[in-house]
Amino acid sequence: MTMAAVAISAPAIVGALRCQRDSYLQFLETQVVSCTEYIPPKAPQASGKSKSKKSTDPEKAAENSVDTSSKQWLIEFEDSVLFPEGGGQPTDHGSITPLSQDSDIAPIPITNIQRHGLRCVHFSTQPLQPGQKVRQNLEFTRRWDNMQQHTGQHLLSAIMDTLDIPTLSWSMGSAGEMNSIEIPRKPSDQELTDIQNRCNQIIRENVSITVETPDGKKGEAKKVPGDYDKEKGVVRFIKIGDLDYNACCGTHLRQTSHISLILLHHTTTVRGTNCRLFFSAGDRAIRLATDSINSLRNIAVSLSSSSEPKEVQSSVQRLNENLSESRKKEKKLLAEIAKFEAERVKGLLKDGKPAWCHRATDGLDFINLVVNELRETLKEGGVVVLASGEAKIAGSIMILGEKEKVEAMSAKAKECVSTVKGGGKGEKWQGKVTEWQKGEVETLKAAVEGN
């Protein structure tokens, strides 16, 4: 990708953008510095030796996300109220409106802004002339949500640091979804309660959040992207009172009360002993909590229970106990049916006839129960074909008995059932039916009984 910039004036660099200096600003009048057509990078050619791995480079990943079905232009402005993706925070959304009196261009939607080195690049579906004055408008609802999650993560990680639980990485969920941080161990239930309480206490205390850009501390910044020139750029440190001081390029809230609240959700184990802790903040947390409450009410209605959480939990526990008891009864009943069916098969085998046993449901569970009842009888000779399933669904076939008879029956099974695949040797052949076709069960039964 190449960009031939037309010099109008030097654009603001990422780190000193207007959106980073005033994260609450919702519009800005500025002018175009350069505009070039976006040329998608050529796809890497497959080597044939191994599959190419997905690129982890942020710029390449951003380029891969661009819609190439229509033309795109890369536009730089003197400054920007729209934040470029970075620091774990997604790109802002907004629009660009040309201000020229003779311009008939409608507001241009902007949904992808990326950092290329120190530059802030806006992906546009329409070109603009260098020097053209425009008005940038920010979709502030999205920005506010992003800031609540991002600043909430800074606060959460700061509180966890006090418990010697460092944050190894974090991921902001898409709008309406939970975020997560990865930590080196799973906190106890009490620790999670204490962490959440402490976070929300700091939120209520309305601690000031400021941004500092001290030249002398550039070297202290960790995890700065490799293509960001710290000497020419601006390294920002986000300060939450006396609690936290961390380098970050993202947009942040001015005070902790604007986070509103932090809710900790569940944890999962990742990479051995590491743990992923899910959380949400602000308006997103309220919506997720509201959805959970509504879901609990709906579950309560289906259980004929009150919506009080403890009552719902008790109802679910009783339901599980009833289900467990029903499964025990079902298993016992299936064993009795299998024993009865095995007795019928034994009679056929003793008369020297090939035996057919079929049950549409219960699959291999039923087949194995019947087989266990037939083991001694089959030692005396004969052959039995056991099948499960019915038309339009999957099933199984198992053939047991004398070697020659098993081989002959397995050949007939392959002829009668179009989707069966299996194998075996000696006194057992077993196959899986991907999908029984209409009439195949009856055809196989006739082939067995007419042998």
VEXLO-56843 format. One record per residue (C-alpha): x, y, z negated. Coordinates in steps of 0.1 Angstrom, whole numbers, plus 2048, in hexadecimal, padded with zeros to 3 digits. Layout:
N
PT   px   py   pz
PT    X    Y    Z
...
This chain:
451
PT   px   py   pz
PT  800  800  800
PT  80E  822  80A
PT  802  845  802
PT  80D  863  816
PT  805  87F  7FD
PT  7FE  8A3  809
PT  80E  8BB  7F1
PT  7F4  8D4  7E3
PT  7FF  8D4  7BF
PT  80F  8BB  7A8
PT  7F3  8A4  79A
PT  7F1  89D  775
PT  803  87D  76B
PT  7F3  860  758
PT  7F8  867  734
PT  7EF  88C  738
PT  7CF  889  74B
PT  7B2  89F  741
PT  79E  880  737
PT  7BA  877  71F
PT  7BE  89A  711
PT  798  89D  70B
PT  786  87C  70B
PT  764  88C  705
PT  765  8A2  724
PT  74B  896  73E
PT  753  8AA  75D
PT  770  8BD  76D
PT  775  8D3  78B
PT  796  8CC  79D
PT  7A4  8C8  7C0
PT  7B0  8AC  7D6
PT  7D6  8A8  7D7
PT  7D8  88B  7F0
PT  7C2  872  802
PT  7CC  853  816
PT  7BA  835  822
PT  7BE  816  80C
PT  7D0  7FA  81E
PT  7CB  7D9  80C
PT  7EB  7C6  805
PT  7F1  7A8  81A
PT  7E7  787  80A
PT  805  772  800
PT  80A  754  817
PT  807  732  808
PT  829  720  806
PT  81A  6FD  809
PT  82F  6F2  7EB
PT  819  700  7D0
PT  7FB  716  7CB
PT  803  73A  7C5
PT  7FD  746  7A1
PT  7E5  762  79A
PT  7F8  783  796
PT  7FA  792  773
PT  806  7B3  780
PT  7EC  7CE  776
PT  7EF  7E1  797
PT  7EC  7C2  7AC
PT  7CE  7B6  797
PT  7BE  7D8  79D
PT  7C3  7D6  7C2
PT  7B5  7B3  7C3
PT  795  7C1  7B3
PT  78F  7DB  7CF
PT  772  7D5  7E6
PT  782  7D2  809
PT  761  7CD  81B
PT  761  7F2  823
PT  77B  80D  827
PT  78A  81C  807
PT  79E  83B  802
PT  7B8  842  7E7
PT  7B3  865  7D9
PT  7C9  879  7C0
PT  7BC  898  7B0
PT  7CE  8B4  79D
PT  7BF  8A5  77E
PT  7A4  88C  774
PT  788  888  75B
PT  785  864  766
PT  79C  84B  753
PT  7B0  832  768
PT  7AF  80E  75B
PT  7CA  807  742
PT  7D3  7FE  71E
PT  7B8  7E4  71D
PT  79E  7FE  726
PT  78A  7FA  747
PT  788  815  761
PT  76F  831  75D
PT  751  835  774
PT  745  856  782
PT  741  86B  7A2
PT  753  885  7B7
PT  73F  8A2  7C6
PT  750  8B9  7E0
PT  74B  8DD  7D7
PT  750  8EC  7FA
PT  732  900  806
PT  733  8F0  828
PT  737  8CD  81A
PT  719  8B6  81F
PT  72A  898  80D
PT  714  88A  7F1
PT  723  881  7D0
PT  73C  865  7D5
PT  739  848  7BB
PT  75A  840  7AC
PT  75D  81E  79A
PT  782  816  79C
PT  79E  82C  790
PT  7C1  81D  78D
PT  7E3  827  780
PT  7FF  824  799
PT  81E  82C  786
PT  818  84F  778
PT  7FD  856  792
PT  7D7  855  78D
PT  7C7  847  7AD
PT  7A1  848  7B4
PT  792  82E  7CC
PT  778  840  7E1
PT  761  834  7FD
PT  765  856  80E
PT  784  86B  817
PT  789  88E  80A
PT  7A0  8A9  817
PT  7BF  8B4  803
PT  7B7  8D5  7F3
PT  792  8CE  7F2
PT  782  8D9  7D1
PT  76C  8BF  7C0
PT  759  8B9  7A0
PT  75F  899  78E
PT  743  88C  779
PT  748  870  75F
PT  72F  855  756
PT  732  85D  731
PT  71D  840  724
PT  737  827  732
PT  754  83C  724
PT  744  83F  702
PT  73F  819  700
PT  763  813  70B
PT  770  82C  6F1
PT  75C  81C  6D5
PT  76A  7FA  6DD
PT  78D  806  6E3
PT  790  81C  6C4
PT  77E  801  6B1
PT  799  7E8  6BB
PT  7B4  800  6AF
PT  7A3  803  68D
PT  79C  7DE  68A
PT  7C1  7D5  693
PT  7CD  7EF  67A
PT  7B9  7E0  65E
PT  7C4  7BD  667
PT  7E8  7C9  667
PT  7E4  7D0  642
PT  7DD  7AB  63D
PT  7FB  7A1  651
PT  7E5  795  66E
PT  7F4  7A6  68C
PT  7E1  7AB  6AD
PT  7F3  798  6C9
PT  7DC  7A3  6E5
PT  7B8  7B0  6EA
PT  79E  7AF  705
PT  780  7C7  709
PT  761  7B4  714
PT  74B  7C1  730
PT  72F  7D8  728
PT  718  7C7  70F
PT  730  7AB  707
PT  747  7A4  6E9
PT  76B  7AE  6E8
PT  787  799  6DA
PT  7A9  79B  6CA
PT  7C3  77F  6C8
PT  7D4  77A  6A6
PT  7ED  760  699
PT  7D5  74E  681
PT  7B1  74A  678
PT  7A6  761  65C
PT  791  753  640
PT  76C  75B  63D
PT  774  772  620
PT  790  784  633
PT  778  78A  650
PT  75E  799  638
PT  779  7AF  628
PT  786  7BA  64A
PT  763  7C4  657
PT  75B  7D6  637
PT  77C  7E9  637
PT  777  7F3  65C
PT  755  801  655
PT  761  813  636
PT  77B  825  64B
PT  75F  82D  664
PT  749  83D  649
PT  767  851  63C
PT  768  863  65E
PT  78E  862  661
PT  79C  878  67C
PT  7AB  869  69C
PT  7C5  87D  6AE
PT  7DC  878  6CC
PT  802  881  6C9
PT  81C  881  6E5
PT  83D  884  6D2
PT  85B  883  6EA
PT  871  874  6D0
PT  85C  855  6CB
PT  859  84A  6F0
PT  871  82E  6E9
PT  85B  821  6CD
PT  83E  81A  6E4
PT  838  7F5  6EA
PT  828  7E4  707
PT  82B  801  71F
PT  825  7F5  743
PT  845  7EE  755
PT  83D  806  771
PT  836  823  75A
PT  854  83B  757
PT  855  844  732
PT  86F  85F  739
PT  85A  872  752
PT  839  868  744
PT  825  86F  725
PT  823  854  70A
PT  805  85A  6F3
PT  802  84E  6CF
PT  7DF  84A  6C0
PT  7DE  853  69C
PT  7C1  848  684
PT  7C7  85D  665
PT  7E4  84D  652
PT  7D8  82A  65A
PT  7E4  824  67E
PT  7FD  832  697
PT  7FF  820  6B9
PT  809  828  6DC
PT  7EB  826  6F4
PT  7E1  836  715
PT  7BB  832  710
PT  7A0  84B  708
PT  796  84B  6E3
PT  77D  859  6CB
PT  784  878  6B6
PT  779  869  695
PT  772  847  686
PT  74D  850  680
PT  748  850  6A6
PT  751  82A  6A6
PT  730  827  693
PT  737  803  687
PT  74C  7E4  68D
PT  73D  7C1  68C
PT  752  7A2  68B
PT  743  784  69D
PT  752  761  6A0
PT  775  752  6A5
PT  784  738  6BC
PT  7A5  726  6BB
PT  7BD  72D  6D8
PT  7E1  723  6E0
PT  7E7  70D  6C2
PT  7E3  71F  6A2
PT  7D9  741  6B1
PT  7B6  74E  6AD
PT  79F  764  6C2
PT  789  77A  6AE
PT  76A  789  6BF
PT  75D  7AB  6B5
PT  748  7C8  6C1
PT  745  7ED  6B8
PT  72E  80A  6B9
PT  70E  80A  6CF
PT  719  7E9  6DE
PT  71A  7D9  6BC
PT  6F7  7E6  6B4
PT  6E9  7D8  6D5
PT  6FA  7B6  6CF
PT  6EC  7B6  6AB
PT  6C9  7BF  6B8
PT  6CB  7A3  6D2
PT  6D5  78B  6B7
PT  6B8  796  6A1
PT  69F  792  6BD
PT  6AD  770  6C6
PT  6AA  766  6A2
PT  685  771  6A2
PT  67F  75D  6C2
PT  68F  73E  6B3
PT  67A  743  693
PT  65A  743  6A8
PT  664  723  6BA
PT  66B  713  698
PT  64A  720  688
PT  661  731  66E
PT  664  753  660
PT  680  768  670
PT  693  76C  64F
PT  6B6  75E  657
PT  6B8  745  63B
PT  695  737  644
PT  69F  734  668
PT  6BF  722  65E
PT  6AC  70A  648
PT  693  703  664
PT  6AF  6FC  67C
PT  6C0  6E5  663
PT  69F  6D2  65E
PT  69B  6CF  684
PT  6BE  6C1  687
PT  6B7  6A7  66C
PT  697  69D  67D
PT  6A9  69B  69E
PT  6C4  685  68F
PT  6AA  66E  680
PT  698  66C  6A1
PT  6B8  662  6B3
PT  6BE  647  699
PT  69B  639  69F
PT  6A0  63C  6C5
PT  6C1  629  6C4
PT  6B1  60E  6AF
PT  693  60B  6C6
PT  6AB  60A  6E5
PT  6BE  5ED  6D5
PT  69E  5DA  6CF
PT  693  5DF  6F4
PT  6B6  5D4  6FF
PT  6B4  5B4  6EA
PT  692  5AC  6F9
PT  69E  5B3  71C
PT  6BD  59D  716
PT  6A7  580  70C
PT  694  583  72D
PT  6B5  583  740
PT  6C2  565  72C
PT  6A4  551  738
PT  6AB  559  75C
PT  6D0  550  759
PT  6C8  52F  748
PT  6B1  527  766
PT  6CF  52D  77D
PT  6BF  54D  78B
PT  6D1  56E  790
PT  6C4  587  778
PT  6B9  5AB  77E
PT  6B7  5C5  762
PT  6AD  5E9  769
PT  6A4  607  753
PT  69F  62A  761
PT  6AB  63C  742
PT  6C6  638  727
PT  6E1  630  740
PT  700  61D  735
PT  6F5  61D  711
PT  6D9  605  719
PT  6EE  5F0  731
PT  709  5EB  717
PT  6F0  5E1  6FC
PT  6E2  5C6  714
PT  705  5BB  71D
PT  70E  5B6  6F8
PT  6F1  59E  6F5
PT  6FB  58A  714
PT  720  584  70E
PT  71C  560  702
PT  702  557  71C
PT  717  564  739
PT  733  54C  730
PT  71D  530  73C
PT  71A  53E  75F
PT  702  552  775
PT  702  577  77E
PT  6EE  595  771
PT  6EA  5B7  781
PT  6E3  5D4  769
PT  6D9  5F6  777
PT  6CD  618  76A
PT  6BF  637  77A
PT  6A4  63E  793
PT  69E  650  7B4
PT  6AE  673  7B7
PT  6C3  66F  797
PT  6E5  65E  78F
PT  6E9  63C  780
PT  6FF  61E  77A
PT  702  5FA  785
PT  714  5DE  772
PT  718  5BA  780
PT  724  59E  769
PT  728  579  76C
PT  73B  55F  781
PT  756  56F  796
PT  749  563  7B8
PT  726  56E  7B0
PT  731  590  7A3
PT  744  596  7C3
PT  726  58D  7D8
PT  70E  5A2  7C4
PT  726  5C0  7C4
PT  726  5BE  7EA
PT  700  5BE  7EB
PT  6FF  5DC  7D3
PT  715  5F0  7EB
PT  6FE  5E7  808
PT  6DE  5F0  7F5
PT  6EA  610  7E3
PT  6F8  62B  7F9
PT  70A  640  7DF
PT  718  625  7C8
PT  73D  625  7C1
PT  74F  60E  7AA
PT  766  5F1  7A6
PT  770  5D3  791
PT  77F  5B1  793
PT  777  58F  786
PT  758  58C  771
PT  74E  5B1  770
PT  747  5CC  78A
PT  73B  5EF  780
PT  730  60C  796
PT  722  62F  793
PT  704  63A  7A8
PT  707  65F  7B1
PT  6E3  661  7BA
PT  6CA  645  7C0
PT  6B7  649  7E1
PT  692  641  7E4
PT  68C  61B  7E4
PT  6B0  611  7DC
PT  6A8  604  7B9
PT  68D  5EE  7C8
PT  6A3  5E3  7E5
PT  6BF  5D9  7CD
PT  6A7  5C6  7B6
PT  69A  5B2  7D4
PT  6BD  5AA  7DF
PT  6C6  59D  7BD
PT  6A6  589  7B7
PT  6A5  57B  7DA
PT  6C9  56F  7D9
